[in-house]
Amino acid sequence: MAYRILLPVDGSEGSLRAARHVAAMARLIPGLEVHVLSVQAPGDDWMVRRLITPEELAELEQEWSKAAMDPACDILKDAGIEPHCHLAQGEVAASIVRLAQELGCDQIVMGTRGQSTLAGLLMGSVATKVLHLSPIPVTLVK
């Protein structure tokens, strides 16, 4: 059975560092299966709904996800890994953990983003939430 990793990305340098880390892991884990995930927060704000249609919003979210995933997928492909791409919408940390469980992932590998809020002072609030919610190992790449 393949070892499965979920790699959530947001297009940041932190998620690219995580992708490079996963690419390096592929040399140590034959048959590594990598699932790349971009999560879009719900665009259900009343201002958003007044300005664009649900179809336009869905198209924008796909564009944003592709822009976030493409650089990470390129890193993985250069390492000989054919990534599986996923798009989700919802609360980011909960969506990451939910997909990892649905896919039967063995591990989540994600970048950190130093933020100034108390909960995310060192790692970022999403990383902190994933650590607390996930029943599977989480590797944070700084």
N, C-alpha and C positions, 0 to 999 in steps of 0.2 A: 504494500500500500504506500502511496506517495506521501511525503511530508508536505503539508499544506500551510502556507503562510498567507495571511491577509496583510496587505500593504495599503493602508489608507493614505491618500495624497490630497494635497490642497494647492499644489503648484509652488509651494514655498521652497526655499533652500533646504529647510529641515526635512521636507519629504524627499527631496532629491538625495540628501545624505542617507536617508533610510533606504532608498532604492539602491544606492551604491553598496550599502551594507548587505542587503539581500542578494545582490549580484555576487558579492564575495562569498556569501554562504553557499551559493550554488556549486562552488568548487569543492565544498566539503560534503554536500548532501546530494548524491546522485538522484535524478528524477524529481527534483524539487518542483512543486506546483505553487505558483504565485498568483494570487488574486489581488488585483489592483482595484481600489475603491475610491470613488469621489462621492462625497455626500453634500447635497445642496440643502440648505435650510429651507423650510417651507416658505414659499413666496405668497403667503395668504394675507399679507397686510392690505388693508382696504385701499391704501394709496396705489399699491401695485395693481390690484384688481381693476382700479379705475383707469389706469394708463395703458395696460396691455391685456390681451386676451389670454386665457389659460393655454391655448395652443402656442402663442408667442412666448409665453413664459417657459413652457416645456422645451421649446426650441433653444431658447437662451440657456437654460440649465444644461442641455446637452452640449452646447458649445463651451460653456464654462468647465464642464466636467472633462471634455476632450482636451481643453487647454491645460487642465491640471494633470491629467493622466499621461498625455503624450510624452513629455520629457522623461518621466519615470519609466514608462514602457520602453522608450528608446534605450535607456541604460540597461534594462533587463534583457532586451533583445540582443544588445551588443555582447552580453554575457552568455548568450545561447539559451535564454529562457523565453518561452512564448507565454506571455502573461494573459490571464483571463481578466477582462475589464468589466467592472460593475458600476452602475450609477444608482444611488439611493437618494431619497428625499426624506428629511425629517430631522429630529434632534441628532446632532452629529455623533456624539459619543455612544448613545444608545443604538444608533444605526450601525456603527462599526461593530459593536459587540454582538448584535443580533445577526448580522451577516456572517461573522466569524463562526458563530454557533450553527447557523443554517448550512454552511458549507463544510462543516466538520473540520475547521482549521485547527492546527496544532499550536499555532502561535500567531500573535499580532506583532508586527514590526512597524513602528511609526516614528516620525521625527518629533522633536519638541520645539516649542516656540516660547522663548522667554517673554513673559508678559508681566506687566506691573501690578496686576490684580493680586490680591492676597492668595487666592486659591491657585493661581497659575504663576506665582512668583518665579519658580525655577523651571517648571516644565510646560506650562500652558494649561489652560483650564480643560481643554478637550483631552489632553494626555492624562491629566489628573483624574478626570471622570472615567476614562477607559480603564485605568488601573483599578479603580474602585468597583467598576461594574463587571469586569471580565473574569470568568471562571478559568480561562486558559492563560498561559504565560504571555506577558506583554514585554517586548523589548523596546526601550525608548532610545533613539539614536540622537545624540546631541550634535 
